[in-house]
Amino acid sequence: MDAREIIEKHNQYLFPNVSNYYQEPLVPLKANGMIVTGADGKNYLDFFGGILTVSVGHCHPRVTARVIEQQKTLVHLSTLYPMETQVRLAERLAHIAPFSQAKSFFTSSGTEADETAVLLAKVRTGRRELIALRHSYGGRGAVALNMMGQAPWRLVDSEIPGIKHAHAPYCYRCDFHLKYPDCGLACARDVETLIQTETRGLIAGMIAEPVMGVGGFIVPPKEYFEIVSGIVNQYGGLFIADEVQTAWGRTGKWWGVQNFPNFTPDILTSAKGMANGQPIGLTMAKADVADAMRGLLSLATFGGNPVSTTAALATLEVIEEEHLVQNVQAMGARLRDGLEQLQGDFPVRIGDVRGLGLMQAVEIVKDARSKEPDAPATVRVMEAAKKRQLLIGKGGLYGNTLRIAPPMIVNVGQVDDALKVLADSFAEAFA
Ligand SMILES: Cc1ncc(COP(=O)(O)O)c(C=O)c1O
């Protein structure tokens, strides 16, 4: 099939919500390392990594070799049988988890990981009410959709009672019109008022992303999680860190939560970059919490699948052996510096540059003083970058935030090339 035919069949046979980037969608033929080759014969520098999922580079030879070997050995038998790759991965995770005595439950996606975490919090506490964040993204399950803090992603009216949305720690657009640090972390402290006024006062827990991904890489102030998790625990709830995007070194630390002092979640979820593109979801909890999940509760047929868990084990090895967390720190700092310089070059149109590690965002506005979001200009930047063979992502409630998150193997030359393309793309889009 040629590219045109693929696009036509995509539009004809897939649900229309399976939408593509770009006016002329890019049809990928193959990918290697940092490069995606399109059906147009061009090589694109990939600074979005399949939505932060290709963590160690496309078709990393070591991950690929192990996956192929596993495909030839054992593909599936379900969790009804103990499997070596599953227990090896769970043991590995217990050693690197941000809390002691971690136990794991594997599924196939971030949605399932989050839904499992919420179920666990409810089962463990015997309560139902839950706090989520405005601007958050939790996936496509019933609970996940109701936790969603962004109207465009919800699709249906709220169906599950008992989910309350706290103010997001979105400093650039503070709901309280305050400035950090003089704000006294009003958004964090308001969680207590929310619990006291909008719930029975007996919550199952709170779920939050260490950096709000789809929301536009919103980074909370460093004291945020210490304050909110303290409040949640005080009211008997469990704290769920949704690390679907932020784990595995992406933020410059193994876990996103490690960027926030004096904070340990009770439950942690992940997916995306964990297996470099093989489907996997992780719900991890402290043993005393995890042990509440007894009986036949919530079996996942594909959970702990030998191919996915092998890919995850290989991905974790690559991250360690290629020192990718350190690379994220160095390349993230370089990328951030470059983006801040670009903000200096376009001070009216670039309202905010933020992020951690290799998770950097640029918020595009009509005028930095009014902060009015400029979604059309954001699309123009995306198109201009694609024309120059650079792939980046987009997000944020207002559709005006560029998300820049290359695979963690990115090098100095590629960061500099991407910055040069962005400079030219901004110039074109803002002309
Ligand atoms: C923070 C977060 N949680 C959950 C999900 C849902 O993951 P999935 O699309 O794998 O179901 C996503 C997906 O983008 C996410 O970013």
The ligand as an SDF file (V2000), in Angstrom:
LIG
                    3D

 16 16  0  0  0  0  0  0  0  0999 V2000
   -0.4740   10.1050   32.8470 C   0  0  0  0  0  0  0  0  0  0  0  0
   -1.2120    9.0920   32.0140 C   0  0  0  0  0  0  0  0  0  0  0  0
   -1.9590    8.1740   32.6220 N   0  0  0  0  0  0  0  0  0  0  0  0
   -2.6220    7.2330   31.9210 C   0  0  0  0  0  0  0  0  0  0  0  0
   -2.5420    7.1960   30.5490 C   0  0  0  0  0  0  0  0  0  0  0  0
   -3.2740    6.1300   29.7870 C   0  0  0  0  0  0  0  0  0  0  0  0
   -2.3680    5.2600   29.1970 O   0  0  0  0  0  0  0  0  0  0  0  0
   -2.7710    4.3460   27.9490 P   0  0  0  0  0  0  0  0  0  0  0  0
   -2.9910    5.2300   26.7860 O   0  0  0  0  0  0  0  0  0  0  0  0
   -1.6020    3.4160   27.8040 O   0  0  0  0  0  0  0  0  0  0  0  0
   -3.9970    3.5950   28.3520 O   0  0  0  0  0  0  0  0  0  0  0  0
   -1.7730    8.1330   29.8750 C   0  0  0  0  0  0  0  0  0  0  0  0
   -1.6800    8.1380   28.3990 C   0  0  0  0  0  0  0  0  0  0  0  0
   -1.2180    9.0760   27.7850 O   0  0  0  0  0  0  0  0  0  0  0  0
   -1.0880    9.1170   30.6210 C   0  0  0  0  0  0  0  0  0  0  0  0
   -0.3340   10.0660   30.0390 O   0  0  0  0  0  0  0  0  0  0  0  0
  1  2  1  0
  2  3  1  0
  2 15  2  0
  3  4  2  0
  4  5  1  0
  5  6  1  0
  5 12  2  0
  6  7  1  0
  7  8  1  0
  8  9  2  0
  8 10  1  0
  8 11  1  0
 12 13  1  0
 12 15  1  0
 13 14  2  0
 15 16  1  0
M  END
$$$$
